[in-house]
Amino acid sequence: MLSQQILNGLVSGSVYALFSLGFTLIFGVQKLLNFAHGATFMAGAFIAYYCTISGLPFLLAIGFSMLATGLIAILIDLIAFRTLRNRGNAEFPALVSSIGVDLILVSIAQQVSKTQVLNFPFGTFPIKFYDLFGLRISLLQIVILAVVAVLVAALIFYLRKTTFGRQVRAVATNERAAALLGVNAQSVYLQTFFIAGALAGLAGVLIGLLFNSIQFLMGEPYMLRAFVVVVIGGLGSVQGAIVASLLLGVTQSLAVAYLPSGLTDAIIFGLLFLVLLVRPNGLFGDINAVAGGTRQ
Amino acid sequence: MKFKTLMLSATSAAAVTLAGVAAHAEDYKVVILQSLTGGAAFIGKNVADGAVLAAEELNEQGFFGEGNQMVFSVEDDATDRTQTLSLITRLAADEDVLMVMGPTSGSVAMAGANVANEREFPVMTTTNSMEVVENGPWSFIMTQPASITMPFIADYTAETLGLERCAIIGVKDNEAYVALQRMYESLITEAGVEIVSQDGVALADSDFSALATKIATSDQDCVFIGTPAAQGANIILQLKQAGLDPSTPILGHNAFASPTFIEKGGAAVEDVYLIGAWVPGGDDDFSSAFAESFEAKMGFPADEWNAMGYSGMQVVAHAVRDAAEAGNLTRDGVRQALGEQKDIPVVVGTHTYSYDEERVPYFGMKVLQVKDGAFTVAPE
């Protein structure tokens, strides 16, 4: 059972990674906590669900959902963050503003779904199981692991090896200096939000598919997990978010499997405190953060 | 001149008659206060939908007598104690409001009960917690406590099916569900069934892969799941996908008695045992008519909570009418009438609803089984 639980944890952790990457990316660039990220994740699942039941092929539904949640995230930036950011000292007002956007999106989803739990129709994705080295793994789990690995690699490449990535790091470190060097900070923010939203949307679709459940509150537990991930991984660190997500997924699986019920959250937050005691900036907080240090 | 005089007389007579009718017509103001948002919305919203339908139908049928009607409004406790306290305090200050149907469950219902008893304001909470009843004479519960419902499925587990080792999966963040689970555990333990594992999930959880693997690789001869219908169906799907022996009986309580359970679970929930106060689609003329009218109005079939809301409103309406007929249309009159309700026709359980001397509701249960994608009465 141990290896099976580790596999379960890695699959859950890989989706946490997809979710947390966007969250940590926005924090890394803007030093703002986007509480509406969970609602964006939920919106991704809802949009793909309604596209699928409307007859759109599932792959197109996923693509449309990612595009839509990317645009939703841009809208969130324009409505909830941009004005506050321009005024300076935006951390707390932006926090409240993003909570407001979250509540609005959740309320809309509740009205649309009539408070019902939705699920993708049976057969949306082939249900196939394989026995590999004593492990029971589904085709969907394999696809999720592969998709997340590819996307994470692409994101890291994009951030480290492209002009956009350099602009992101420049704005994250010092927006004014970046602007003097000709970097359009507003464009960087919009692109960052789009990427974060699209990744959250995809995570929502994958979770909805993997666990057969789409509902208006589905973002809340993932937001809580995302906080743990970004703190353990190091605020703003992409690599840290990935490692922490996988660590969190596996820890959660093993806690459910081997410890008394109800202790899972205590274990997860205990792990958080432990990491903070040993590494106050998180596992990768001071060496790989997107921001690369304190923002000026 | 004669014509004018005649017209004036006729007009005056008509005005006097209308005034007379108006003087006798009464509005009975009741507020449906449920969790329309927040964690208990899956219960509260459904209860409210059923209650609203019942109130509309009763008004249309002239249940309260010619010209009289129930004036109802729907408020949201948001599954939040502070909001509940604020709303009930405000409603209690409105002398026109006779009673509140709600709040929904857990600590929210207890908070509501506290204020209701302080302000001498009748509330019928959706919860099945006896603590609400014990809080004072002004707070009632609408659903049967676990001590009434759970023996049906516990007896079926231990005696009818003769099972010996059960794994339990419950909800950890909702008091009503926890109470049901605890009662089931206590009853089957007394009957000699061993509990091999106990696990709790949160209402918003959907990732049960680790839990499913744990149970699928453990040694038990039954699994009891005490969660809402959609979540329960999802857990069963993940249990089956994790390789749970298909012959292992799976049991649940009345929350599973919802079309959602079969719709979400598909073939995976075939053969699952449950108890139900509500047989989806109805099982007599009254309940079948409710099922039909609810689906026509809402566009989806009624579930256990919709049926409970509809039934609860029937009881409230009878209490209000009885108080009016007794010439005691006050909050105290409604409270007394509510506690004295016996054999009120409802769409759940054995189709009649009564409060006993301790204000504990009873309307019965059935053990059901999913067969060929439908709920059927389980074999004895």
Interface residues (C-beta under 8 A of the other chain):
Chain A: M1 Q4 Q5 N8 G9 V11 S12 S107 Q110 K114 T115 Q116 V117 N119 F122 I127 F129 R136 S138 I207 L210 F211 N212 S213 Q215 L217 M218 E220 P221 Q252 S253 L254 V256 A257 S261 G262
Chain B: L36 T37 G39 A41 F42 K45 N46 K172 S197 Q198 D199 G200 A202 L203 A204 D205 S206 D207 F208 S209 A210 L211 T213 K214 T217 A230 Q231 N234 L237 Q238 Q241 A242 G243 T260 K264 G266 M298 F300
